[in-house]
Amino acid sequence: MLQNNLDLEHYFFRYIDEIPSDEDRHVYERPYLNAGPDRRPTIDWLYEIPVDGEPADVHASLTELMD
């Protein structure tokens, strides 16, 4: 996962309502252009997705955004 930018391609851009322009995509992709440690946050984020309400702070934030 650190070598390919699969998280942005398959998990982020796939589930947003509006398809961003190439210019906008570049803004999102810029921090992750270099394979390896630059892409670590995309993996860490997957471990922060709430499952059964945990972690509670992330669950509360996402619930608030969805209301």
C-alpha positions in Angstrom: 0.0 0.0 0.0 2.9 2.4 0.6 4.1 1.8 -3.0 0.8 2.4 -4.7 -1.7 5.2 -4.1 -4.6 2.8 -3.9 -6.2 4.4 -0.9 -6.8 7.7 -2.6 -7.8 6.1 -5.9 -10.1 3.4 -4.6 -11.4 4.7 -1.3 -11.5 8.5 -1.4 -12.2 9.5 -5.0 -14.6 6.6 -5.5 -17.0 7.7 -2.8 -17.2 11.4 -3.1 -20.3 12.9 -4.7 -18.6 15.1 -7.3 -15.7 14.0 -9.5 -12.9 16.5 -8.9 -11.1 18.2 -11.7 -7.5 17.0 -12.5 -6.3 20.2 -10.8 -8.3 19.4 -7.6 -7.2 15.8 -7.6 -3.6 17.0 -7.7 -4.1 19.1 -4.6 -5.4 16.0 -2.7 -2.7 13.7 -4.1 0.3 16.1 -3.6 1.2 15.0 0.0 1.2 11.4 -1.1 3.1 11.5 -4.4 6.2 9.9 -3.0 5.9 6.2 -2.4 6.8 5.0 1.1 6.5 7.0 4.3 4.7 9.9 2.7 1.7 7.5 2.2 1.7 6.3 5.8 -1.2 8.6 6.8 -3.5 6.8 4.3 -2.9 3.5 6.1 -3.2 5.0 9.5 -6.5 6.5 8.5 -8.0 3.1 7.8 -7.3 2.0 11.4 -9.2 5.1 12.6 -12.5 4.2 10.9 -15.1 3.7 13.6 -16.3 0.2 14.2 -19.1 -0.3 16.7 -18.7 3.3 17.9 -15.0 3.0 18.6 -12.9 5.1 18.7 -15.6 7.2 20.3 -14.2 10.6 19.3 -14.0 9.7 15.6 -17.5 8.2 15.7 -18.9 11.3 17.3 -17.3 13.6 14.8 -18.5 11.5 11.8 -22.0 11.2 13.3 -22.2 15.0 13.7 -21.1 15.5 10.1 -23.7 13.2 8.8 -26.6 14.8 10.6 
